[in-house]
């Protein structure tokens, strides 16, 4: 394996990917949508649950392993089970 591939594998975790912006959050490789309200969205990940709290939350894009959530995001937390 080349050093470039080793660095890419080290820096980019392929198990999941979470990007947080001002008014939206993008999650790649989630397992299940557990809860959906305008104030709380809970996603089941492989080893933990991701809780997104805010106001006027809604899903703008949902695919089998990718989700885009928009709204006024106030808090993002992880719960290990």
C-alpha positions as CSV (number, residue, x, y, z in Angstrom):
1,X,0.0,0.0,0.0
2,X,1.3,3.4,-0.9
3,X,1.8,6.1,1.8
4,X,-0.9,8.2,0.2
5,X,-3.5,5.4,0.6
6,X,-2.4,4.9,4.2
7,X,-2.8,8.6,5.0
8,X,-6.2,8.7,3.4
9,X,-7.4,5.7,5.3
10,X,-6.1,7.2,8.6
11,X,-7.7,10.6,8.0
12,X,-11.0,9.5,6.5
13,X,-13.0,7.1,8.7
14,X,-15.2,5.1,6.3
15,X,-17.4,3.7,9.1
16,X,-19.4,6.9,9.2
17,X,-19.1,10.6,8.3
18,X,-20.8,13.5,10.0
19,X,-20.6,17.0,8.7
20,X,-22.2,19.9,10.8
21,X,-22.9,23.3,9.2
22,X,-24.9,26.3,10.4
23,X,-28.4,25.1,9.4
24,X,-27.9,21.5,8.4
25,X,-26.2,18.3,9.3
26,X,-25.1,15.5,6.8
27,X,-24.7,12.0,8.1
28,X,-23.2,9.2,6.0
29,X,-23.5,5.5,6.9
30,X,-26.2,5.7,9.5
31,X,-28.0,2.4,10.3
32,X,-31.6,3.4,11.2
33,X,-33.8,6.4,11.9
34,X,-35.0,5.9,15.5
35,X,-36.9,9.1,16.2
36,X,-38.2,12.0,14.1
37,X,-39.8,15.1,15.5
38,X,-39.3,18.8,14.7
39,X,-37.2,19.2,17.9
40,X,-35.3,15.8,18.0
41,X,-33.9,13.4,15.5
42,X,-32.2,10.2,16.7
43,X,-30.1,8.1,14.3
44,X,-28.7,4.7,15.1
45,X,-25.1,4.4,14.0
46,X,-23.0,1.2,14.2
47,X,-21.7,1.7,17.7
48,X,-23.7,4.6,19.1
49,X,-26.8,6.7,18.7
50,X,-26.6,10.3,17.3
51,X,-29.1,12.8,18.8
52,X,-29.7,16.0,17.0
53,X,-31.7,18.6,18.9
54,X,-33.0,21.9,17.6
55,X,-36.0,23.7,16.2
56,X,-37.9,23.2,12.9
57,X,-35.8,20.1,12.1
58,X,-36.7,18.2,8.9
59,X,-35.2,15.8,6.5
60,X,-34.3,17.1,3.1
61,X,-32.5,14.1,1.7
62,X,-32.8,10.5,2.8
63,X,-31.1,7.5,1.1
64,X,-30.4,4.0,2.5
65,X,-27.1,5.1,4.1
66,X,-27.1,8.9,3.8
67,X,-29.3,11.6,5.4
68,X,-29.4,15.4,5.2
69,X,-31.2,17.2,8.0
70,X,-32.0,21.0,8.0
71,X,-33.2,23.3,10.7
72,X,-31.9,25.3,13.6
73,X,-29.5,22.9,15.2
74,X,-28.8,23.6,18.9
75,X,-27.1,20.4,20.1
76,X,-25.6,17.2,18.6
77,X,-24.8,14.4,21.0
78,X,-23.6,10.8,21.1
79,X,-25.1,8.1,23.3
80,X,-23.2,4.8,23.6
81,X,-25.2,1.7,24.3
